[in-house]
């Protein structure tokens, strides 16, 4: 079972700072998570009805299984990725874990 961890970032107070920090610091650490199969990052567009979304960016991390996700959550790399979120994610973040079928 493939598991996806989707991180939906709210709109930050300083979008330029968010982009710079995320792309040049945070994503490099996140890509080192043990068991990570793939990492995607993208800009949230509008909602399907054309209305503005509260989401600024979305990161999707793919793992082979929930056990692999759980192992990654106990790693030093995970601690590093979560401890620096206050450095750039002033709009907060929502994390949704899903099973890909």
Residue pairs with C-beta under 8 A, 6 or more apart in sequence:
1 65
1 66
1 99
1 100
2 37
2 62
2 63
2 64
2 65
2 99
2 100
3 62
3 63
3 64
3 65
3 66
3 68
3 69
3 97
3 98
3 99
3 100
4 60
4 61
4 62
4 63
4 97
4 98
4 99
4 100
5 60
5 61
5 62
5 63
5 69
5 95
5 96
5 97
6 58
6 59
6 60
6 95
6 96
6 97
6 98
7 58
7 59
7 60
7 61
7 93
7 94
7 95
8 44
8 55
8 58
8 93
8 94
8 95
8 96
9 18
9 55
9 56
9 57
9 58
9 59
9 89
9 91
9 92
9 93
10 54
10 55
10 56
10 89
10 91
10 92
10 93
10 94
11 54
11 55
11 56
11 91
12 18
12 56
12 88
12 89
12 90
12 91
13 90
13 91
14 90
15 56
17 88
18 56
18 57
18 88
18 89
18 90
18 91
21 87
21 88
22 41
22 57
22 88
23 41
25 84
25 87
25 88
26 81
26 84
26 85
26 87
26 88
27 39
27 41
27 59
29 77
29 80
29 81
29 84
30 36
30 39
30 59
30 61
30 77
30 81
31 39
32 77
33 61
33 72
33 75
33 77
33 78
33 81
34 68
34 71
34 72
34 75
34 77
35 63
35 64
35 68
35 69
35 71
35 72
36 61
36 62
36 63
36 72
37 62
37 63
37 64
38 60
38 61
38 62
39 59
39 60
39 61
39 62
40 59
40 60
40 62
41 57
41 58
41 59
41 60
42 57
42 58
43 56
43 57
44 53
44 55
44 56
44 57
44 58
45 53
46 52
46 53
47 53
56 91
62 100
63 69
63 72
66 97
66 99
69 97
72 78
85 93
